[in-house]
Amino acid sequence: MTTQPATIDEISAARERLEMIRREVLRVYVGSPRVVDLMITTLLAQGHALLEGVPGVAKTTLVKAFSTALGATVRRIQFTPDLLPADITGTYVLTPKDATFTLRPGPIFANVVLADEINRAPAKTQSALLEAMQEHQVTIEGDRFELPNPFMVLATQNPIDLEGTYPLPEAQIDRFLVRIMIGYPSHKDEVAMVRAHNATPPKSNPVISVSDLLVLQALARRIYLEDDLYEYAVALTAFTRTHPRVVLGASPRATLGLIQAAKSAALLAGRAFVTPDDVRGVAHAVLGHRLILSPEMEGDAKARDSLIDEAIQRIGYRRAARPA
């Protein structure tokens, strides 16, 4: 089935709405605009984002501001060691009056789910999100329930070497389209943050609607991508699978994510087509967290970035010759 290409008017209108989201979030979150751009890219690609950083760098503040600006339903799950899977998905509850069981939906039934400190809960509870993130549905006592559309998980995570944390299993990490690293702010940004939040902290306001979100996501899927760029994306991920320092390389799901994120990045930039720079621009965020490195490289915090840099340098984009 042929997809109708995006028009200039559609791209222009979409860019205006996306810029509204960007400005509203940056009004509350004082930090790198690149972080916000990656979150918007994830939203357009219908993916999920994992935000990683030490406590106190405004991960939760960022997610709350972003969620509110979308005008969608938002629920927060605070992950703790005693959290149960049913606390996420919901459960059937007995009604004594008529002796029937009724469904009490969990916080997963929302457009945007904030999974705060996701690595504070053990693997059994973390796995409750797997079906939801991949299939956009949950199974409760054998019954399947569809989740709202759009559906997005924004998870925050503290570094795994901090006390009381559990590393996410590889299967779940692969479900996150991007991992966004949030470090300490610059001196200038921290001063601006202290000034803005010293008295009455600013709060974000809805700037678009759920129907707008669905239109933007559908438009992102219609962004044009040449066959040569499919070849380029596959070559980048394939490079990670054969590298001697990599135990487990990027999966085909990562390749698909790279394409989806590149399309979304192009739309965010106001273009109806993808360029090689779009693919390279999202490669670190999409591929880095999916790689399992050899034991001698695991201790190097920058090893994943350097490996993807190597892939970008060695795998050049070459446009195939077109018949006359």
C-alpha positions as CSV (number, residue, x, y, z in Angstrom):
1,M,0.0,0.0,0.0
2,T,1.4,3.4,-1.1
3,T,1.7,6.0,1.7
4,Q,0.6,9.5,0.8
5,P,3.7,11.8,1.2
6,A,3.6,14.6,3.7
7,T,2.8,18.0,2.3
8,I,4.6,21.2,3.0
9,D,1.6,22.7,4.8
10,E,1.3,19.6,7.0
11,I,5.0,19.8,7.9
12,S,4.8,23.5,8.7
13,A,1.7,23.1,10.9
14,A,3.3,20.1,12.7
15,R,6.5,22.0,13.3
16,E,4.5,24.9,14.9
17,R,2.8,22.5,17.3
18,L,6.0,20.7,18.2
19,E,7.7,24.0,18.9
20,M,4.9,24.9,21.2
21,I,5.6,21.7,23.2
22,R,9.3,22.4,23.2
23,R,8.9,26.0,24.5
24,E,6.4,25.0,27.2
25,V,8.7,22.2,28.6
26,L,11.8,24.4,28.5
27,R,9.9,27.0,30.4
28,V,9.8,24.6,33.4
29,Y,12.8,22.4,32.8
30,V,16.1,24.3,32.7
31,G,18.6,22.2,30.9
32,S,19.7,21.0,27.5
33,P,17.2,21.5,24.7
34,R,18.6,18.3,23.2
35,V,17.0,16.3,26.0
36,V,13.6,17.7,25.2
37,D,14.1,17.2,21.5
38,L,14.8,13.5,22.1
39,M,11.7,13.1,24.1
40,I,9.6,14.7,21.4
41,T,11.3,12.4,18.8
42,T,10.3,9.4,21.0
43,L,6.7,10.6,21.2
44,L,6.4,11.0,17.4
45,A,8.0,7.6,16.9
46,Q,5.4,6.0,19.3
47,G,8.3,4.7,21.5
48,H,9.3,4.8,25.1
49,A,12.1,6.7,26.7
50,L,14.5,5.8,29.6
51,L,15.9,8.8,31.4
52,E,19.1,8.1,33.3
53,G,20.9,10.3,35.8
54,V,21.9,10.7,39.4
55,P,19.2,11.9,41.9
56,G,18.4,15.6,41.8
57,V,19.0,16.5,38.2
58,A,15.3,17.1,37.5
59,K,14.4,13.9,35.7
60,T,10.9,13.7,37.3
61,T,10.4,17.5,36.8
62,L,11.2,17.1,33.1
63,V,8.8,14.2,32.7
64,K,6.0,15.9,34.5
65,A,6.4,19.1,32.5
66,F,6.5,17.1,29.2
67,S,3.4,15.0,30.1
68,T,1.3,18.0,31.1
69,A,2.2,19.9,27.9
70,L,0.8,17.1,25.8
71,G,-2.7,17.5,27.2
72,A,-3.0,13.8,27.7
73,T,-3.9,11.6,30.7
74,V,-0.9,11.1,33.0
75,R,-0.3,8.6,35.8
76,R,2.7,8.1,37.9
77,I,4.1,4.9,39.3
78,Q,6.7,5.2,42.1
79,F,8.8,2.0,41.8
80,T,9.8,0.5,45.2
81,P,11.1,-2.9,46.2
82,D,7.7,-3.9,47.5
83,L,5.7,-2.9,44.4
84,L,3.7,-5.7,42.9
85,P,2.8,-6.3,39.2
86,A,-0.9,-5.9,40.1
87,D,-0.1,-2.4,41.4
88,I,0.8,-1.5,37.9
89,T,-1.7,-3.4,35.7
90,G,-4.7,-3.5,38.1
91,T,-6.7,-6.4,39.4
92,Y,-10.2,-7.7,39.9
93,V,-11.8,-6.7,43.2
94,L,-14.7,-8.5,44.8
95,T,-17.9,-6.4,45.4
96,P,-19.5,-8.0,48.5
97,K,-22.9,-6.4,47.8
98,D,-23.6,-8.4,44.7
99,A,-20.8,-11.0,45.0
100,T,-19.2,-10.0,41.6
101,F,-15.7,-9.1,40.6
102,T,-15.0,-5.8,38.9
103,L,-11.9,-4.5,37.3
104,R,-9.9,-1.9,39.2
105,P,-7.6,-0.6,36.5
106,G,-4.0,0.2,37.5
107,P,-2.0,3.3,36.6
108,I,-0.8,1.8,33.4
109,F,-4.2,2.8,31.8
110,A,-3.1,6.3,30.8
111,N,-1.6,8.0,27.7
112,V,1.6,8.9,29.4
113,V,2.9,6.7,32.3
114,L,5.8,8.0,34.4
115,A,7.7,5.0,35.8
116,D,9.7,6.8,38.5
117,E,12.9,5.2,39.5
118,I,12.1,2.0,37.6
119,N,15.2,0.3,38.7
120,R,14.1,0.4,42.4
121,A,11.8,-2.5,41.8
122,P,12.8,-6.2,41.3
123,A,12.6,-7.9,37.9
124,K,9.2,-9.5,38.5
125,T,7.6,-6.1,38.9
126,Q,9.6,-4.5,36.1
127,S,8.4,-7.2,33.7
128,A,4.8,-6.1,34.2
129,L,5.6,-3.3,31.8
130,L,6.9,-5.6,29.0
131,E,3.6,-6.5,27.5
132,A,2.3,-3.0,27.8
133,M,5.3,-1.4,26.2
134,Q,5.4,-3.8,23.3
135,E,1.8,-4.7,22.6
136,H,0.0,-1.7,24.1
137,Q,-2.2,-4.1,26.1
138,V,-2.1,-5.8,29.5
139,T,-3.3,-9.2,30.6
140,I,-5.2,-9.4,33.9
141,E,-6.3,-12.8,35.2
142,G,-6.3,-14.1,31.6
143,D,-8.3,-11.2,30.2
144,R,-6.6,-8.8,27.7
145,F,-7.3,-5.1,27.8
146,E,-6.2,-2.5,25.3
147,L,-4.3,0.6,26.6
148,P,-5.2,4.1,25.5
149,N,-3.9,5.5,22.3
150,P,-1.4,7.2,22.3
151,F,0.5,5.3,24.9
152,M,4.0,6.2,26.1
153,V,6.2,5.1,29.0
154,L,8.7,7.7,30.4
155,A,10.9,5.9,32.9
156,T,13.5,7.5,35.1
157,Q,16.5,5.5,36.4
158,N,19.3,6.0,38.8
159,P,22.7,4.5,37.9
160,I,22.8,0.9,38.8
161,D,25.8,1.2,41.1
162,L,23.7,3.1,43.6
163,E,22.5,1.2,46.7
164,G,19.1,-0.4,46.5
165,T,18.7,-0.6,42.7
166,Y,18.2,-3.5,40.3
167,P,19.6,-3.4,36.8
168,L,16.9,-3.7,34.0
169,P,16.9,-7.0,32.1
170,E,18.1,-6.8,28.5
171,A,14.6,-7.7,27.2
172,Q,13.1,-4.7,28.8
173,I,15.9,-2.3,27.9
174,D,15.3,-3.2,24.3
175,R,11.7,-2.0,24.6
176,F,12.9,1.5,25.2
177,L,13.4,3.4,21.9
178,V,15.9,5.8,23.4
179,R,17.9,6.2,26.5
180,I,18.5,9.9,27.5
181,M,21.4,10.6,29.7
182,I,20.8,13.6,32.0
183,G,23.9,15.0,33.7
184,Y,24.6,17.9,35.9
185,P,23.5,21.3,34.5
186,S,26.0,23.9,33.5
187,H,26.8,26.8,35.9
188,K,24.6,29.1,33.8
189,D,21.7,26.7,33.7
190,E,21.9,25.9,37.4
191,V,21.8,29.6,38.3
192,A,18.7,30.0,36.0
193,M,17.1,27.0,37.6
194,V,17.6,28.3,41.1
195,R,16.1,31.7,40.1
196,A,13.1,30.1,38.4
197,H,12.3,27.6,41.2
198,N,13.3,29.7,44.2
199,A,9.9,31.2,44.9
200,T,7.0,29.7,43.1
201,P,8.1,26.9,40.8
202,P,6.7,27.2,37.2
203,K,4.2,24.7,36.0
204,S,3.6,23.6,32.4
205,N,0.2,23.9,30.8
206,P,-1.4,21.8,28.0
207,V,-0.6,23.2,24.6
208,I,-2.0,20.5,22.3
209,S,-4.6,17.8,22.5
210,V,-4.6,14.0,22.2
211,S,-6.2,14.2,18.7
212,D,-3.2,16.5,17.8
213,L,-0.8,13.9,19.1
214,L,-2.4,11.2,16.9
215,V,-2.2,13.4,13.8
216,L,1.5,14.2,14.5
217,Q,2.4,10.5,15.0
218,A,0.6,9.5,11.8
219,L,2.5,12.3,9.9
220,A,5.8,11.1,11.3
221,R,5.2,7.7,9.7
222,R,4.7,9.4,6.3
223,I,8.1,11.1,6.3
224,Y,10.0,9.9,3.2
225,L,13.0,7.8,3.5
226,E,15.1,6.6,0.6
227,D,16.1,2.9,0.2
228,D,19.7,3.8,0.6
229,L,19.0,5.0,4.2
230,Y,17.4,1.7,5.0
231,E,20.7,0.0,3.9
232,Y,22.7,2.6,6.0
233,A,20.7,2.0,9.2
234,V,21.1,-1.8,8.8
235,A,24.8,-1.4,8.3
236,L,25.2,0.7,11.5
237,T,23.4,-1.9,13.7
238,A,25.1,-4.8,12.0
239,F,28.5,-3.2,12.8
240,T,27.7,-3.5,16.5
241,R,27.0,-7.3,16.2
242,T,30.4,-8.2,14.9
243,H,32.6,-5.8,16.9
244,P,35.1,-7.7,19.1
245,R,34.3,-5.5,22.2
246,V,30.6,-6.3,22.0
247,V,29.0,-9.4,23.5
248,L,25.5,-8.6,22.4
249,G,24.9,-6.1,19.6
250,A,21.9,-4.1,18.5
251,S,18.8,-6.2,17.6
252,P,16.6,-5.8,14.5
253,R,14.2,-4.0,16.8
254,A,17.0,-1.4,17.2
255,T,17.2,-1.0,13.5
256,L,13.5,-0.4,13.2
257,G,13.8,2.1,16.1
258,L,16.6,3.9,14.3
259,I,14.4,4.3,11.3
260,Q,11.4,5.5,13.3
261,A,13.5,7.9,15.3
262,A,15.2,9.3,12.2
263,K,11.8,10.0,10.6
264,S,10.6,11.8,13.8
265,A,13.8,13.8,13.9
266,A,13.2,14.9,10.4
267,L,9.7,16.0,11.2
268,L,10.9,17.9,14.3
269,A,13.4,19.7,12.0
270,G,10.6,20.7,9.6
271,R,11.5,18.3,6.7
272,A,9.4,15.8,4.8
273,F,12.3,13.6,4.2
274,V,15.1,11.9,6.2
275,T,18.8,12.7,5.7
276,P,21.8,10.7,6.8
277,D,22.4,13.2,9.5
278,D,19.0,12.4,11.0
279,V,20.1,8.7,11.3
280,R,23.4,9.6,12.8
281,G,21.8,12.2,15.1
282,V,19.7,9.6,16.9
283,A,22.1,6.7,16.7
284,H,23.6,7.2,20.2
285,A,20.3,7.5,21.9
286,V,18.7,4.5,20.1
287,L,21.6,2.1,20.0
288,G,23.8,2.8,23.0
289,H,21.7,1.3,25.8
290,R,21.1,-1.9,23.8
291,L,24.7,-3.0,23.6
292,I,26.3,-5.4,26.1
293,L,30.0,-4.9,26.1
294,S,32.9,-7.2,27.0
295,P,33.7,-7.4,30.7
296,E,36.9,-5.2,30.3
297,M,34.8,-2.4,28.7
298,E,31.8,-2.4,31.0
299,G,33.6,-0.1,33.5
300,D,34.2,2.6,30.9
301,A,31.3,5.0,31.0
302,K,32.0,6.4,27.5
303,A,32.6,3.0,25.8
304,R,29.2,2.7,24.2
305,D,29.4,6.3,22.8
306,S,32.9,5.7,21.4
307,L,31.8,2.4,19.8
308,I,28.8,4.1,18.0
309,D,31.2,6.9,17.0
310,E,33.4,4.2,15.5
311,A,30.4,2.8,13.6
312,I,29.5,6.2,12.2
313,Q,33.0,6.8,11.1
314,R,33.6,3.5,9.5
315,I,30.1,3.0,7.9
316,G,29.8,5.7,5.3
317,Y,26.6,6.6,3.6
318,R,26.8,6.0,-0.1
319,R,23.9,6.8,-2.4
320,A,23.3,4.1,-5.0
321,A,23.5,5.1,-8.6
322,R,20.1,5.7,-10.1
323,P,19.2,4.4,-13.6
324,A,19.0,7.1,-16.2
